[in-house]
Every structure is written in C-alpha cells, then in structure tokens.
Amino acid sequence: MNFVQKVQRAIGMAEQINTLAYAQQEEIRERWSELTGQAVDETFHLIPPVFTDHGVNIRVGRDVFVNQGCRFNDVGGIEIDDDVMLGPDVSLITSGHPLEPAQRRTGITSAPIRIGRNVWIGASAVILQGVTIGADAVVAAGAVVTRDVPARSVVAGVPATVIKRIP
C-alpha cells in the first residue's frame, strides 16, 4: 500500500468511527483496533469525531481517554501510555515539511511523540514531532509543545514552558 492509499484508508476508517455515538464504546474500540492494527483495552474511551492520517502508527495503553475532535497525525509514530487523558481538539503532529523551500512539497520530516503514564493534555493543545511528555505531567489548554516535558511538571504557552512542578 502506498502513502496515498494509507492516508485514504485511515481517513475512511476515521469517518466510520465518527458515525458512532459515544455510547457505542465497544464498537468504537473494535474500529479503533482495526484502524491501528492493535487490540485496544476495554478501558479505552473515545468521543468522536477523531482524525488521523495513517492510524497504524498509534499505540495506546490502558485507561486512555480521548475527547472529541482529537487529531493523530501519526506518520512518525505516537505512543500513549496508561491513564492518559486528552482534552477536546488536542493535536498530536508527528510530521512536517523541510524548511528548505525547494524540498517542502516533496519531503516529509517526522519523529515520534511519546506520552508518559498519567499525563493530562488540555483542550486544543498541540504536541509537535519528536516530543516526549514525562509521566504525571500536565499540558495546559492551548499550549504548543515543541520540546520534551519533564515528568511531574505543568507546561503552558506558545511555545510551552514549565510553569510549575507537581510535588
């Protein structure tokens, strides 16, 4: 399957998930497992709609909650550990384009996003390629995370910076 076919498959499968009601969690989990190629735990909850560009590069742990409108651009890979909560409209963006103008339309850059255990990502936050978020951290609503987030810290702003340590 080529790049375009992978994207078309993922978009189509996300559209199927997006026709389901929140109360249909068993079917949402079945469709999510089909999209990602990985069985998902019965504690996984997702409120549609959801968006992705590949799907097969997403791994989620136990007791993960995905609120409505989240975007998983997963070319570079997304790993979400146990007990993570994603607020509405969170974007996990693992890919981009080269800075060099002549390469922008033909090249893609990518790097994985790793989200540690018990992380809470607030509404409309954007996590960019190559970022690791440490366990028990909080990403404030609207933050744009361009660098790794230490465990047990709160980050906010554009670009996100540590504003507090969690005892």
C-alpha positions as CSV (number, residue, x, y, z in Angstrom):
1,M,0.0,0.0,0.0
2,N,1.5,3.4,-1.0
3,F,1.4,6.6,1.0
4,V,-1.8,8.0,-0.6
5,Q,-3.6,4.6,-0.1
6,K,-2.6,4.6,3.6
7,V,-3.9,8.1,4.1
8,Q,-7.2,7.3,2.3
9,R,-7.6,4.1,4.4
10,A,-7.1,6.0,7.6
11,I,-9.4,8.8,6.7
12,G,-12.1,6.4,5.7
13,M,-11.8,4.4,8.9
14,A,-11.9,7.5,11.0
15,E,-15.0,8.6,9.1
16,Q,-16.6,5.2,10.1
17,I,-15.7,5.8,13.8
18,N,-17.1,9.3,13.5
19,T,-20.6,8.0,12.7
20,L,-20.8,6.2,16.0
21,A,-22.3,7.6,19.2
22,Y,-20.3,7.8,22.4
23,A,-22.5,5.1,23.9
24,Q,-21.2,2.7,21.3
25,Q,-17.8,2.3,23.0
26,E,-17.5,-1.4,22.2
27,E,-17.8,-0.7,18.5
28,I,-15.6,2.3,18.8
29,R,-12.9,0.1,20.3
30,E,-13.4,-2.5,17.6
31,R,-13.0,0.1,14.9
32,W,-10.0,1.8,16.6
33,S,-8.3,-1.6,16.9
34,E,-8.9,-2.2,13.2
35,L,-7.6,1.3,12.4
36,T,-4.4,0.9,14.4
37,G,-3.8,-2.8,13.9
38,Q,-3.6,-3.3,17.6
39,A,-6.1,-4.6,20.1
40,V,-7.2,-1.9,22.5
41,D,-8.1,-2.4,26.1
42,E,-11.7,-2.3,27.2
43,T,-10.9,0.7,29.4
44,F,-10.1,2.9,26.3
45,H,-12.7,5.6,25.7
46,L,-13.1,7.9,22.7
47,I,-15.6,10.6,21.9
48,P,-15.9,11.0,18.2
49,P,-15.0,12.7,16.0
50,V,-11.4,11.7,15.7
51,F,-9.0,12.3,12.8
52,T,-5.8,10.5,11.7
53,D,-3.6,10.3,8.6
54,H,-2.3,6.8,9.0
55,G,-3.7,5.1,12.1
56,V,-1.3,2.2,12.0
57,N,1.4,4.1,13.9
58,I,-0.6,4.8,17.1
59,R,-0.3,2.7,20.3
60,V,-2.4,3.4,23.3
61,G,-2.3,1.9,26.8
62,R,-4.9,1.1,29.4
63,D,-7.5,3.6,30.7
64,V,-6.8,6.2,27.9
65,F,-9.5,8.8,27.3
66,V,-9.6,10.7,24.0
67,N,-12.1,13.6,24.0
68,Q,-13.8,14.8,20.8
69,G,-12.0,16.4,17.9
70,C,-8.6,15.0,18.6
71,R,-6.1,14.7,15.7
72,F,-3.5,12.0,15.4
73,N,-1.0,12.7,12.6
74,D,1.0,9.6,13.2
75,V,3.4,9.1,10.4
76,G,6.3,9.3,12.9
77,G,4.6,7.2,15.5
78,I,2.5,8.0,18.6
79,E,2.9,6.1,21.9
80,I,0.4,6.9,24.6
81,D,0.9,5.2,28.0
82,D,-1.7,4.1,30.6
83,D,-4.0,6.5,32.3
84,V,-3.6,9.4,29.8
85,M,-6.4,12.0,29.2
86,L,-6.6,14.0,26.0
87,G,-8.9,17.1,26.1
88,P,-11.0,18.2,23.2
89,D,-9.3,19.2,20.0
90,V,-5.8,18.0,21.0
91,S,-3.4,17.6,18.1
92,L,-0.5,15.2,18.1
93,I,1.5,16.1,15.0
94,T,4.5,13.8,14.2
95,S,5.2,15.1,10.7
96,G,6.0,18.3,8.9
97,H,7.9,19.5,5.9
98,P,11.6,20.5,5.4
99,L,12.4,24.2,5.9
100,E,14.3,24.3,2.6
101,P,11.8,25.8,0.1
102,A,12.8,23.5,-2.8
103,Q,12.1,20.4,-0.6
104,R,8.8,21.4,1.0
105,R,6.4,19.9,-1.5
106,T,8.4,16.7,-2.0
107,G,9.7,15.9,1.5
108,I,8.3,15.0,4.9
109,T,10.0,15.2,8.2
110,S,8.8,13.0,11.1
111,A,9.7,12.0,14.6
112,P,7.7,10.1,17.3
113,I,5.6,11.5,20.1
114,R,5.7,9.7,23.4
115,I,3.2,10.5,26.1
116,G,4.0,9.0,29.6
117,R,1.8,7.5,32.1
118,N,-1.0,9.6,33.8
119,V,-0.5,12.7,31.6
120,W,-3.3,15.1,31.1
121,I,-3.3,17.2,27.9
122,G,-5.7,20.2,28.0
123,A,-8.1,21.3,25.3
124,S,-6.6,22.4,22.0
125,A,-3.0,21.7,22.9
126,V,-0.7,20.9,20.1
127,I,2.2,18.4,20.6
128,L,4.8,18.5,17.8
129,Q,7.1,15.9,16.3
130,G,9.9,14.4,18.5
131,V,8.4,15.4,21.8
132,T,8.3,13.2,24.9
133,I,6.0,14.1,27.7
134,G,7.1,12.7,31.1
135,A,4.8,10.8,33.5
136,D,2.3,12.7,35.6
137,A,2.8,15.9,33.6
138,V,0.1,18.4,32.6
139,V,0.0,20.3,29.3
140,A,-2.2,23.4,29.7
141,A,-5.0,24.1,27.3
142,G,-3.8,25.9,24.1
143,A,-0.2,25.1,24.7
144,V,2.1,24.4,21.7
145,V,4.7,21.8,22.9
146,T,7.9,21.9,20.8
147,R,10.3,20.4,23.4
148,D,10.3,17.5,25.8
149,V,8.2,18.0,29.0
150,P,9.7,16.8,32.3
151,A,7.8,14.3,34.4
152,R,5.6,15.9,37.1
153,S,5.5,19.4,35.6
154,V,2.9,21.7,34.1
155,V,3.7,23.4,30.8
156,A,1.8,26.3,29.2
157,G,2.1,28.9,26.5
158,V,3.4,29.2,22.9
159,P,6.0,27.7,22.9
160,A,5.2,25.8,26.0
161,T,7.5,26.3,29.0
162,V,7.4,24.8,32.5
163,I,5.3,27.0,34.8
164,K,5.1,24.6,37.8
165,R,6.4,21.4,39.3
166,I,4.0,18.9,40.7
167,P,5.1,17.7,44.1
